[in-house]
Amino acid sequence: MRKLNAKCIYPDWPAPDNVRGFTTTRGGGVSSGCWSSFNLGDHCGDDPADVKSNRAMLDALLPSPANWLRQVHGTQALKIPGKQETIPQGDALVTVTPGQVCAVLTADCLPVFLCNRRGDRVGVAHAGWRGLANGILPAAVRAMDEDPGELLAWLGPAIGPQAYEVGPDVAAAFAGEFPAGFLARGDRFLMDIYALARLKLAAAGVRSVYGGGFCTFTESTRFFSYRRDGVTGRMASLIWFDRGPEDQFAGA
């Protein structure tokens, strides 16, 4: 995969050569204070001018401006829409159009990248525990409109199983399908969001799943973490595909 920025994290998966994607880290931007420095979230209290500057720097790495969502921890997976005056509500984006960039924001939740083996459709989902419980990953797989056996998935940076503490209500939401997925810690539980996502993807028919192993909570110099800091910025996870090796997009 072609690298556009050394500070970004690139999926380590056997995607077709024309599939591009990365997750940003917290370094390299202009935001200060709690949002230092490459905050891309426009809803978390940062100076709007700083967010605008950070997003402009991001767009310079992309073939076209990123398509954003108003994320609500729901289960709506959308195809990249045409021109709209407002940002659509949803938690996954899919495209079959070359050069159109799907984007989600996270700061502990799990970004899940998807592509097919032909390299002509891609998507990304925002998966917190509520989205996982309600079905965001099966919805994203359906929106890909592809045989799930032909899909690849990569699990981007999220809060790790040693740090993701949840209450018994969260554990109960997955008890029937994931009885061994929670480690008791007093009256709380540690949740492995990566293992749970793999389970959900397998149930949806996606067998080729890669990634995991990051921890946004413990890697404080690298990642924003809502659980750790409360008021903080957001990373972006983005994916698109080129028409083919002849394409030369800006920032490459």
Buried (B, 14 or more C-beta within 10 A) or exposed (E): BEEBBEEBBBBEBEBBEBBBBBBBBBBBBBBEBBBBBBBBBBEBEBBEEBBEBBBEBBBEBBBBEBBBBEBEBBBBBBBBEEEEEEEBEBBBBBBBEBBBBBBBBBBBBBBBBBBBBEBBBBBBBBBBBBBBBBBBBBBBBBBBEBEBEBBBBBBBBBBBBEBBBBEEEBBEBBEEEBEEBBBEEEEBBBBBBBBBBBBBBBBBEBEBBBBBEBBBBBBEEBBBBBBBBEEBBBBBBBBBBBEEEEBEBEEE
